[in-house]
Structures are given as structure tokens and as C-alpha cells.
Amino acid sequence: MACVVFWNVVARPEYATLTIMEGMGPHPKLPQPDATLMPTVNIARPVGWQAGQTPVAAPGLSVSAFSNELDHPRWLYRLPNGDILVAESNSPGTDVPTLKTKIAGLIMSRAGAGVPSPDRIVLLRDANGDGKAETRTVFLEKLHSPFGMALIGHDLYVANADAIMRFPYHDGDMRITEPGVKVVDLPSGYNHHWTKNILPSPDGRMLYVTVGSNSNVGENGMAVEEGRARIDRLDLATGSLTPFATGLRNPNGMAWEPQTGALWAVVNERDEIGSDLVPDYITAVKEGAFYGWPYSYYGQHVDVRAQPAQPDLVVKAIAPDYAVGPHTASLGIAFSQGADALPETWRHGLFVAQHGSWNRRPKSGYKVIYVPFENGQPSGLPVDVLTGFLTPGEEHVYGRPVDVLLAKDGALLVTDDVGKTVWRVSSAEQP
């Protein structure tokens, strides 16, 4: 009986009062914070996909496995010849060993994220163009929780959890055996948010680098947040790493908007103030801007948990452009211009992979969505692209989307780390 009381009163104290759509769009509803003694825990345990089973594609689209039986596939990169690189990766397991992080680790392991990191990149090749990768090789190994990748000339850059590395690459290479050269160290330590993504500038002179916070809302002190919760810019000629935008709790995917040339990013917002707060978001990242973390969210909504307060910073905080729902864990993004294997209606917006919530009731995310754009800005509410990752009762999950990327033929590729698959989405009329 005591366990039941604990579960109902302490561990499961609150529910969302808003629909997930009310937490989306350019003006999401932001109710009063609902701080609780314990965070809401609502885990979907992984069960994997059965043979022949797939996610559910939107009408007019089809989905099939581009490659399966991968080992925790996370991030994607397309080489000039069409080969696809997949970072097989997971946390380095270096988070500070407090009671809270131990509980969080248990939660993540039950959600399918507790496996050791494979620490490698694999190469997938579809030589005959049938929509399936018939070749899979280990491209690069002995890395350290790799994530972002970028090719500039003959230099392949890989963002490990603690540093950016550079490796030589020539068109058609199936494997890299050179040890690589460290370009720059990245904030690591106990590395609460360990994923580091990179995106080259259009002229190839810079790398933009995402670095997440070392906590939920600064509860470990701001000294351990030095150089974190931001997007940096690395000058490849000088090796200088400088802040581009700050106050971004956990930025992940980045992409250049094709019409305006603006840098867009997706950011995971903070937890533990209720199922309705705070929406994750996509935004055009403004150079020199401060986005609030940890002192405020969505502009100047003060988070009283961040102490000591910094009102001088809060007044500078700007609101992001577009909410993609609270606790959706939105990670990868890809603009859809060039998605020639999809119907025309899907070629003018942004795809967003939502890994899915662990602390919202009811669950949110666990899908791929499409945000329509017009004149370089979001122009409507999101539309589902891929669903069906959750079981009908939402107690279990078949897979969890992580990243999205356009293949050379214009199809959409989606990594599914728990489902061990890279999915391929195309028009229902396409092969």
C-alpha cells in the first residue's frame, strides 16, 4: 500500500492541462509552472519492431527500412557520392553520480538509452538505387560518443562528446583507418547533455557547434556550465571557438534555411515544472542573442529555480520563433527543399524528428513532424509525417526517431535508435 501511495501522490503527481497542439506554433500557451516534489515519470519501454512492421506514414507517403539491425543509430550525414554515414552512439556515461542522475539513468535505461556507446560511424551504400542499403561497413571506429559530422573539401570533421576531430576523406572511401587530428576540445567533464552537433558555414570557413547544458536548470552551479548551453562558432583557420548564441539549454539539429540563409536550430527546453512546460522549439538563431537558460524561458518568463536570479540577463532574453511541443525531445531537423522523392506538398518546410518524452503525461513526441514554411518562416501548424512508434496503449515503444536527412534521390531518411533502423520515406508512388 505504501508503494501505491508513493506512486500516486509523489512520483505521479500531475497531468497536462493543455493539448500538445496548444504547446506548438509561434505563440504557444504557457500556463503557470507546476513544480512537484518529484518529476513526472511516464516511460515507454522499448519492445522493438517485429519482422515486416514499420512506422505509419502520412497519406501519400510510404515508409520502408533503408537499413536495419544497426547498433543505436543516432546521427546522419550524406557524402557527395550519396553514401550515408550513421553515427552509432550513446552517452559516455560520465554524468555526475548524484541520486538524481542515478534515477535519471535508470529511467533512460528503461527507455532504451542505457546501452554502451558503440563509438563508431558506419557507412551505408545503396548502389543500385532500390531504396535499400545493400552495403554496410564500419567507416570509422574507436571514437568517443560521436554525433555530428561534416565534410569540408577532403577533411571529415567528427564531433565527439569531448572534442572535434578531423580525418582525411576521398570520394568513395569505405573506411578511414587514420587516427585523426584533434581540432579543438569541447566542454565535457561529466557531460550531462553529451551530444555535440556541427554544421559548416556555406563558405566552409567555419563550423557551428552545439553544446548542451550540464544540468536541467543550473542546479549544479553555474561554474560547471562554463562554455555550455550555447551554439559556438569555430574558425577553422585559427582554431578560435567563440560563442555565437547563448542561453540555449540543449541545442541539437541545425540547418540553413534555403530562402533566407538563416541558421535554424532545434532546442530541448527544461523539465520538472509540469507536463505543459516548457515547449521545445525551433528558431532562427540570431548572432549574439541570449535565449534565457537557465534564468528564463520563452523570452522573459522567469524560472525561480535558477538562483541567484539574474534580472539583467532576463531583460535581454529573446523568445524563440516556433514551439514544437513540451517534452517532445526534438532532435534532428532538415529543410525539405530538394525532397524530390516526396509529393510537392512536402517540399516547402522543415522536418523535425521527435525522440519522445519520458516526463510528460500523456506522452508527447515519438514521431516525425513537418512544419510548413513561407518566406523563410513557419507558416502553419505541424503535420505528422511518421507516427506509430508507440504501441496502441502507449505503454511501450517500437522505436524512437532521432535524426532526419534528405538522401541523394530526395527521399527522407530517419534514424531510429531504439528500433535499430534507418527508415526511408518517399511518395507512395515512388519505389
Disulfide bonds with the S-S distance in Angstrom:
none
